[in-house]
């Protein structure tokens, strides 16, 4: 499937007014503007201070940060959805005796919330997520079912505007290794677009 993908970050925890432009398969990555602060009455209003110049905002944030992913479907129609890392389980439990980590590894789980914004967004969360260990190694999804919740529909999600789906992606992490970040890339980390990153 050929798609052009770009992601934009929205997070109340990052500084307002920052933006970054990157070339990514003809798309761009930018920070969405923060909501305008409540205005004071005219008598109490002070002159606006000049805007400070800041370095570009990274595409990273804590658990709960929401990224907006834009692209196209198989018919070339524009799509957009939001993805949020809801929680990170550094030590997850498999759904049953058949869903366990290999010897020397343990299961970890990332719970994602995906909400459609425009178009019909369909993809595989198992292709879009990965984790980075504190040892600088990358770990792909392990595909085990977790006791905490489903893996969407075997990884597949399908969201129309206003529709939300929640699911877990499992990872096999070597014992003694901690995970530093969880990442999401709607091109399966095969393109040039920067992934959304959560620090865990």
Backbone torsions as a table, in degrees:
resi	resn	phi	psi	omega
1	UNK	NA	128.2	-178.9
2	UNK	-98.9	123.3	-179.9
3	UNK	-144.4	152.5	170.4
4	UNK	-104.7	126.5	-172.4
5	UNK	-123.8	143.9	170.5
6	UNK	-146.9	153.6	180.0
7	UNK	-128.0	145.7	177.3
8	UNK	-128.5	144.2	-175.3
9	UNK	-103.0	137.3	168.8
10	UNK	-127.9	125.2	179.9
11	UNK	-155.8	128.5	179.6
12	UNK	-69.9	-14.7	-177.4
13	UNK	-86.4	-9.8	179.0
14	UNK	-96.5	158.0	-179.4
15	UNK	-65.6	146.1	-177.4
16	UNK	-80.9	155.1	170.6
17	UNK	81.9	14.7	-180.0
18	UNK	-100.3	149.9	176.2
19	UNK	-149.1	156.7	179.3
20	UNK	-142.1	135.9	177.7
21	UNK	-116.3	127.3	179.9
22	UNK	-131.8	143.6	174.7
23	UNK	-79.6	125.3	-177.9
24	UNK	-148.8	95.1	178.8
25	UNK	51.5	39.9	179.5
26	UNK	82.1	-2.0	179.9
27	UNK	-104.9	-169.3	177.6
28	UNK	-146.1	161.0	178.6
29	UNK	-119.9	127.0	179.8
30	UNK	-148.5	158.4	177.1
31	UNK	-86.4	130.7	177.7
32	UNK	-69.1	145.3	179.4
33	UNK	-64.7	143.4	177.8
34	UNK	-75.6	154.8	177.1
35	UNK	-59.3	145.4	179.0
36	UNK	-67.2	138.7	178.3
37	UNK	-67.2	157.0	177.7
38	UNK	-62.7	138.9	-178.6
39	UNK	-86.6	150.0	177.5
40	UNK	-91.0	166.5	177.0
41	UNK	-64.9	154.2	-177.4
42	UNK	-55.6	-35.3	-178.1
43	UNK	-66.7	-32.0	-176.0
44	UNK	-96.3	-6.1	-176.4
45	UNK	-68.7	143.0	177.4
46	UNK	-112.6	157.0	176.5
47	UNK	-59.2	142.0	-179.4
48	UNK	-69.4	135.4	177.2
49	UNK	-77.8	150.6	177.9
50	UNK	-63.1	146.0	-179.2
51	UNK	-70.8	136.7	177.5
52	UNK	-82.2	151.8	176.9
53	UNK	-93.2	130.2	-177.3
54	UNK	-122.6	162.4	173.4
55	UNK	-70.5	157.5	179.3
56	UNK	-58.2	144.6	179.1
57	UNK	-76.8	134.0	175.8
58	UNK	-74.0	159.2	175.9
59	UNK	-87.0	61.1	-180.0
60	UNK	-146.0	157.7	179.1
61	UNK	-172.4	177.9	-179.5
62	UNK	-79.0	174.4	172.3
63	UNK	-53.6	134.5	-177.4
64	UNK	103.8	-15.0	176.4
65	UNK	-65.6	140.4	180.0
66	UNK	-111.3	133.4	175.6
67	UNK	-111.5	145.8	175.6
68	UNK	-106.0	123.3	-177.3
69	UNK	-110.1	124.8	178.8
70	UNK	-116.6	150.6	179.3
71	UNK	-173.5	-155.3	178.0
72	UNK	-134.3	152.0	176.2
73	UNK	-87.7	-174.7	-177.4
74	UNK	-61.6	-22.7	-179.8
75	UNK	-94.8	3.5	179.8
76	UNK	85.5	7.2	178.9
77	UNK	-79.3	142.6	180.0
78	UNK	-67.9	138.9	176.9
79	UNK	-130.5	155.4	176.7
80	UNK	-153.1	134.6	174.5
81	UNK	-144.5	161.0	176.2
82	UNK	-105.1	141.1	175.4
83	UNK	-130.4	132.0	-178.3
84	UNK	-128.8	134.1	169.8
85	UNK	-81.3	110.8	-176.1
86	UNK	-79.9	-44.7	178.3
87	UNK	-156.2	157.5	177.8
88	UNK	-122.0	126.6	178.5
89	UNK	-109.3	100.7	-177.3
90	UNK	-67.2	-23.4	176.7
91	UNK	-133.8	94.8	-177.3
92	UNK	-98.7	160.9	179.0
93	UNK	-110.5	135.3	177.5
94	UNK	-67.2	157.2	-177.1
95	UNK	-66.4	-28.4	-179.7
96	UNK	-160.0	-174.0	-176.5
97	UNK	-67.5	-14.4	179.6
98	UNK	-90.0	-14.5	-178.4
99	UNK	-109.7	77.9	-179.4
100	UNK	-129.8	159.6	178.7
101	UNK	-77.2	152.5	175.1
102	UNK	-62.1	160.6	178.2
103	UNK	-55.8	132.3	-179.6
104	UNK	92.6	-7.9	179.1
105	UNK	-119.2	166.0	170.7
106	UNK	-132.4	157.7	179.0
107	UNK	-85.5	142.6	170.8
108	UNK	-130.6	158.5	-176.8
109	UNK	-141.3	141.8	175.6
110	UNK	-116.5	125.2	176.7
111	UNK	-98.0	122.0	179.9
112	UNK	-111.5	144.8	171.1
113	UNK	-114.6	124.2	-177.4
114	UNK	-120.0	127.0	-178.2
115	UNK	-126.8	126.9	177.8
116	UNK	-70.0	140.6	178.3
117	UNK	-112.6	-50.8	177.6
118	UNK	-150.6	151.6	-175.8
119	UNK	69.7	-171.5	178.4
120	UNK	-115.1	106.2	-175.5
121	UNK	-92.6	123.5	179.9
122	UNK	-133.6	132.2	178.2
123	UNK	-165.5	-177.8	180.0
124	UNK	-115.0	112.6	-178.7
125	UNK	-60.7	-28.3	179.0
126	UNK	-68.3	-22.2	175.2
127	UNK	-89.7	-22.7	-172.6
128	UNK	-92.7	-13.7	-174.9
129	UNK	-112.8	147.4	170.4
130	UNK	-154.7	164.2	176.6
131	UNK	-125.7	153.3	178.0
132	UNK	-116.4	124.4	-179.8
133	UNK	-76.8	160.2	174.8
134	UNK	-63.4	-15.4	177.8
135	UNK	-88.3	10.6	179.3
136	UNK	69.2	15.9	176.3
137	UNK	-96.4	149.0	178.9
138	UNK	-100.4	136.6	179.6
139	UNK	-123.8	126.4	-179.9
140	UNK	-87.1	163.5	177.1
141	UNK	-57.1	143.7	-179.2
142	UNK	-92.5	-13.3	177.0
143	UNK	73.5	5.6	175.0
144	UNK	-72.9	145.5	171.7
145	UNK	-79.2	140.7	-178.1
146	UNK	-108.5	150.6	177.8
147	UNK	-66.1	-23.9	-176.0
148	UNK	-71.3	-23.6	-178.3
149	UNK	167.7	173.2	-175.9
150	UNK	-77.7	161.7	176.2
151	UNK	-94.7	58.7	-172.6
152	UNK	52.5	-128.2	174.7
153	UNK	-110.8	79.3	-172.0
154	UNK	54.3	39.8	178.9
155	UNK	98.3	-28.3	-175.7
156	UNK	-77.4	134.8	170.7
157	UNK	-123.1	154.5	-178.5
158	UNK	-148.9	106.5	-175.5
159	UNK	-126.1	126.1	171.1
160	UNK	-89.7	170.3	179.2
161	UNK	-53.4	128.3	178.8
162	UNK	84.0	-6.8	-179.8
163	UNK	-91.4	134.9	-179.9
164	UNK	-119.5	136.2	172.3
165	UNK	-127.1	142.4	-179.6
166	UNK	-123.8	137.1	179.2
167	UNK	-160.4	166.1	-180.0
168	UNK	-107.8	145.2	169.6
169	UNK	-117.1	129.0	-178.1
170	UNK	-97.3	153.2	179.3
171	UNK	-135.6	145.1	173.9
172	UNK	-99.4	113.7	-175.5
173	UNK	-117.8	132.7	179.6
174	UNK	-57.9	141.2	176.6
175	UNK	-57.5	138.7	-179.2
176	UNK	86.3	-3.8	179.1
177	UNK	-105.2	132.1	175.7
178	UNK	-102.7	154.0	179.6
179	UNK	-96.3	134.4	-179.3
180	UNK	-96.3	-40.9	-177.2
181	UNK	-142.3	152.8	171.9
182	UNK	-113.7	137.5	-177.8
183	UNK	-127.2	154.1	177.9
184	UNK	-132.9	126.1	177.1
185	UNK	-138.6	116.7	-175.4
186	UNK	-72.2	-6.7	173.9
187	UNK	-102.0	18.9	178.1
188	UNK	64.3	27.4	179.1
189	UNK	63.7	21.4	-179.2
190	UNK	-99.8	-15.3	-176.6
191	UNK	-101.6	-165.7	-177.3
192	UNK	-101.0	-1.3	-179.3
193	UNK	-74.6	142.6	-179.4
194	UNK	-73.0	135.9	178.4
195	UNK	-78.4	157.2	169.2
196	UNK	-77.0	137.5	-174.7
197	UNK	-128.3	132.2	174.6
198	UNK	-112.1	133.5	174.6
199	UNK	-87.0	126.7	-178.6
200	UNK	-118.2	NA	NA
